[in-house]
Amino acid sequence: MSFSLILVLAFALAVILSSVRVVQEYERGVVFRLGRLVGVRGPGLILLAPFIERMVKVDLRVLTMDVPAQEVITRDNVTIRVNAVCYFRVIDPNAAVVNVMDFIRATSQIAQTTLRSVLGQVELDELLAEREKINEKLQRIIDEQTEPWGVKVSIVEVKDVELPEAMQRAMARQAEAEREKRAKIIHAEGEYAAAAQLAEAARVLQNVPGALQLRYLQTLTEISAERNSTILFPVPIDMLAPFLRRLEGGAS
């Protein structure tokens, strides 16, 4: 076999191999023929016309992108640093290749600018208390802007909110004052309830004469539980009146 024939066979083999592409299940191949978009092919084995067609692979899996920390001034003029995470995927491979040069970088830039814009319109308390509502708003705005690129943004989550140290100390003092306020309110409510019960008990003792004596005897029983106690038991003078009259009659 001559050397020239070997070269021809090698060149033909190289051309055949260059025209064969394998597209995975999670990928799609966007094919161009002489610069014109042909369409999407795959998954599986793809045969391309040598020197005429070329293919760009696009991953259809969900991509996770960390949005870098952004310095934001909230509506109540508090400077914070916020970062987020974004989950998105390609739903239209043709648009992802034709309409934008790098859809991942473009989505990242849109996410950063939207994060600063949205958080700049809310107050700090709203950001800390209504995180889920803000996440939904971020997802909706970013998804609307990436739709022409064939990109679907499914989830956007605000991860960390870094506050200045002075603001952290102020919030700690506010939380402590709030706890003290609740404690004083609970104590006052307890005192009020106890006073109301005592007033009701006083009315019962006043309206029922025997109740006071029973309460008195109960108190003596509780005191006598201690053996080292000396109890002085006062006897009402009304109970001694009959005996005194008999003594007076006998003396006369």
Number of C-alpha atoms within 10 A of each C-alpha: 5 6 8 9 10 11 11 11 12 12 12 12 12 11 14 14 13 15 18 13 17 15 17 14 12 12 18 23 24 22 21 17 15 11 10 9 16 15 13 18 17 17 15 13 12 15 14 19 13 13 11 11 17 19 20 13 19 19 17 17 13 14 13 13 17 16 22 15 18 16 16 19 19 21 13 12 11 14 17 19 16 20 19 20 17 21 16 22 17 23 16 18 23 21 17 22 18 13 13 15 11 12 18 16 12 13 21 18 14 16 27 18 12 18 28 19 15 16 21 20 14 15 15 21 10 13 18 11 10 11 13 14 11 21 18 14 15 23 22 15 16 25 22 12 16 21 16 14 23 21 24 21 24 15 17 27 19 18 13 12 15 13 15 12 9 9 13 12 12 12 12 12 12 12 12 12 12 12 12 12 12 12 12 12 12 12 12 12 12 12 12 12 12 12 12 12 12 12 12 12 11 12 11 13 16 12 10 10 10 11 13 15 12 12 12 11 13 12 11 14 11 9 14 13 9 9 7 8 9 9 9 7 8 6 8 8 9 7 9 10 10 10 10 11 11 11 10 9 9 7 7 6
